[in-house]
Amino acid sequence: MDRRELLRRLAAAGSALVLPSLSARANDDENWQAQFEASTTPWKSAFATVAGDIPLTAATVRGRFPDAVAGTLYRIGPAGHDLGGQRYHHWFDGDGMAHRFVIEGNEVHHQGRYVATAKRVAEVRAGRLLVEGFGTMFPGTEPVSAPDSMNVANINVLLIGGDLLALWEGGSATRMDPRTLETRGLKTWRADLAGVPFSAHPRIDIDGTVWNFGVSSSSGLLVLYEIAPDGTLRRADALPVSELPMIHDFAVTPRHLVFLMPPLVYDVQRKAAGMSFLDAHVWRPELGMRALVIDKKDWTRRRMLALPSGFLFHLGNAWEEETASGTVVHVDYVRSPDASSVFTRTREVMRARLLRGPGPRLTVASLNLGTGKATQVELPVEAEFPRMDPRLVGLRHRQVVHAAQLRDGLPLWGAIARTDVESGATQRFSYGSQTLVEEHLFVPDGNGPGWVLGTALDAGQRKTVLSCFAADALADGPVAQATLPYALPLGLHGNFVAA
């Protein structure tokens, strides 16, 4: 697709977004804010609203953080869950707050700052919520006027080209100052890409190349990006994909981009009838899980393979090997049998209600590009937020770090684990009985086993804790811990930058 056609199709996609809903309505008439405030469950602090920006604050440190993790852990997540007595009905709706944990030996400092998106600035000024969310429709909200008018910049962060980018799904990245977390404005990669979706899960190749994508649901376009290590855009194009589903993440190999597409498909008519963006999606298991493999050098060369129906948010890593029958791409991901959790569990926590269900399991799929056949093996390991050694992106690997252990009486995860995706062997560390685990990262340390670094919320003490583990001895517990004097609401993703 040439550049002029790309501009035309993306402009058409943008115009589809601005059509007002025919009958905007709330998910229900109940007062979610009152229900949340009335709850006495201690874990509700995980979904509470932060009153304002948090200045640089010293943590209490036990032990000493290794030299390899001297630097800054950047994280982000939804932190503005209510305003003016209205509360969002989904965890993913809240305004994003960026965090930086500055680590130096036995000292750790934390700073938190809301991303000053146009949406947040306007709503704080008005004292009420003005725009619909990913999973919430309020009566009287304004029509979506542009792709970024509902941008909450709350999913991930990427340091590139002198900016810390706060990433969302449905629109632009937002530029921030890496040292002060001050918002600098939207990132426009090219004039015709203004407001075009830029995913929250870019992949950084071992040569520093950044690959990313965006999903334009209303037009059925998958947008691809190739970005140089210095932040210069090399290529961008849009590919039509029939029955384009919700896609949150992807993986790369030396020669391919790998997308696993669950059968959760956007329905324009449901959106026009007044449903939220989430509720406009329909579960269509007859489509199965489609695996789309795209040649990195020639985006017109692509293969579609079929896997059993299932749902996913995140992938770990992918790698490829040559066999007698052709190239086989192996990819690990966390698989759920269906998408019920995104419609129910991640909603009900917003009024401090707990719904139980099985967690996703670590799964390894093999995609044979020669025969067109795809198989997968589901490991007996519950998992989410998979991360691995950044030096092995796209290469054969064995170890994946991930959250684990769903506990009765608590939402989400209670342990951090490291699993061998070939043997299934796993080791883990379980936090306290009232602790909720966030994403943990692998930090390399020369030729040594490396470190695992991440945050957790101690709901009983109402404090957030940053922990560092020896990667080959998770069960021994953290070698160092930094405890903040306050609790942060649960966030989503982040990245570590060495000093």
Salt bridges, closest charged atoms under 4 A:
GLU5 OE2 - ARG8 NH2 2.74
ASP28 OD2 - ARG351 NH2 3.96
GLU30 OE1 - ARG351 NH1 3.33
GLU30 OE1 - ARG353 NH2 3.90
ASP53 OD2 - ARG113 NE 3.88
ASP67 OD1 - ARG64 NH1 3.19
ASP82 OD2 - ARG87 NH1 3.22
ASP95 OD1 - LYS119 NZ 2.91
ASP95 OD2 - ARG120 NH1 3.22
GLU123 OE1 - LYS119 NZ 2.64
GLU132 OE2 - LYS271 NZ 3.10
ASP163 OD2 - ARG175 NE 2.72
ASP163 OD1 - ARG184 NH1 2.59
GLU169 OE2 - HIS248 ND1 2.48
ASP177 OD2 - ARG184 NH2 2.99
ASP192 OD1 - ARG190 NE 2.73
ASP205 OD2 - LYS296 NZ 2.54
GLU226 OE2 - ARG234 NH1 3.26
GLU226 OE1 - ARG235 NE 2.77
GLU243 OE2 - ARG284 NH1 2.63
ASP249 OD2 - ARG203 NH2 3.14
ASP279 OD2 - ARG347 NH2 2.59
GLU286 OE2 - ARG284 NE 2.92
ASP295 OD2 - ARG301 NH1 3.79
GLU320 OE2 - ARG255 NE 2.64
GLU320 OE1 - HIS256 ND1 2.91
GLU321 OE2 - HIS330 NE2 2.77
GLU322 OE2 - ARG255 NH2 2.47
ASP332 OD2 - HIS397 NE2 2.63
GLU348 OE1 - ARG351 NE 3.13
GLU348 OE1 - ARG353 NH1 3.67
GLU378 OE1 - ARG335 NH1 3.29
GLU378 OE2 - ARG361 NE 3.97
GLU384 OE1 - HIS314 ND1 2.77
ASP389 OD2 - ARG391 NH2 2.74
ASP420 OD2 - ARG398 NH2 2.79
GLU422 OE2 - ARG396 NE 2.96
GLU422 OE1 - ARG398 NE 3.48
GLU438 OE2 - ARG75 NH2 3.18
GLU439 OE1 - ARG75 NH1 3.94
GLU439 OE2 - ARG387 NH1 3.24
GLU439 OE2 - HIS493 ND1 2.85
